[in-house]
Amino acid sequence: MRLQWCVAISRLIQPTTVSLRYAARIRYNPDSIADISPANIRGVGIDTYPASVPQRDWLTEADAVRLREALRRFNASPLPDRASRALWYHEYAVRTYYVEIRWVLVATALEAIVHVDQYHSTRQFKCRVSQLASELGVNALGLLQAERAYMHRSTLAHGQKLGQLSILTGGSTSRWRQH
C-alpha cells in the first residue's frame, strides 16, 4: 500500500505512466538485503493509461525532493477524507483503460472535492469545478464545459452509450483532456 500511495502522490507532482506491473518485494536482514522478488501484482489496475503521453515520463531529482516532502507532510497530517477519496478516484482513472469508465472516475474525483450538499449536484459540479479550474489556470474549462462534462458523466454513469465526449467546443474535433 505504501508503494501505491507514493505512486499516486507522485502523479500530482509529475504525471507519468509508472505502473505496478514490475513492482518488487524486498526483504531485509538487519544489515543487508535478504531477497528481492517480483511482487506478482495481478488483476485490474497494474498498468496505466494516461489521457495523453506526458512530455516527460519520469521524475527528476527535484521532483523526488518534492515527492519526499509531500509524503512527509501527508504522513504527518493525513489528507482530509474528501481529498483522499479524490486522489484515489484519480489514481483509479489512470489505471483504467476504458474511457467511459475513466470519465466517470475523473468526474467522481472532482465531485469528492466540490460536492458539499446532497442536492443540486449539477450546479455544484459546474460552478465549483469551473471556479477550481479558473484558480488553477485551466481557462478552457468554464461553466458551459463543466456542465457538459457533468452531463457526459451522468450519461455514462447511468449506462448510456459513449457518444461524443467533446466538451470544449461541443464539436466533434476537440477533446477534453484529463490532467
C-alpha angles and dihedrals in degrees: 000000000000091000092050090049091050093049093047092051091045090059089061089058098041123357109232140164091242109146138176095246093104099033117141136206116228122199118195135209115210091268106018148016111288100188143351118200138161112276090223093212108180140182135039118349104033093112130051133228112193118200089238132006107266117240087233117028098192142058119256124215088261089052090050090053090050090047092050090051092046092050090048091052094045091049091049093045116016119221117267111264095255093050091047091052090048091051093052094045087052091050092048089051091054089051095048121091102198115081094211090060093040091054092055092046093051091047090048090051090053091045090053087062103038106028109096103151132049091229132066095026095167093050092047092049098047096042099041098038091049090048091049090049090051092050090051094047096251095139096172092070107075130153095284094048092047090050091050090048090053092047089052089049091052093047091052096040090054093054100258124143122280098251120166114336096190110124105157096076102359088241131114099252104056120079131204110232126213111223 
